[in-house]
């Protein structure tokens, strides 16, 4: 099965977890869990796939997926996460989620 499709299904089912860092970034950018889920569901592609080099991750070389998508209000959101197994089921674990600044917002 396509990885983005798997991630979208996990998001729709509510099978996601956010790190404290991701929650702090969301608070700073005034985006909520629903905004992040919407942006994942609306994403057209995985922007980048990385291999984790952090020794604190569950497995070395864990795949991290970068997804950029719009929520239903048109806000572009950047999310980075990994698919992990918890209690015999998959979870999309979100490490980073933040609003992407547009040129209009920077002025």
Protein Blocks (a to p, Z undefined) as FASTA:
>chain_A
ZZklmmmmmmmnopacddfklmmmmmmnopafklmmmmmmmpgbdfbdcddfbfkbmbgh
iacdddddddfkopacddddddddeehiacdddfbdcddddfklmZZ
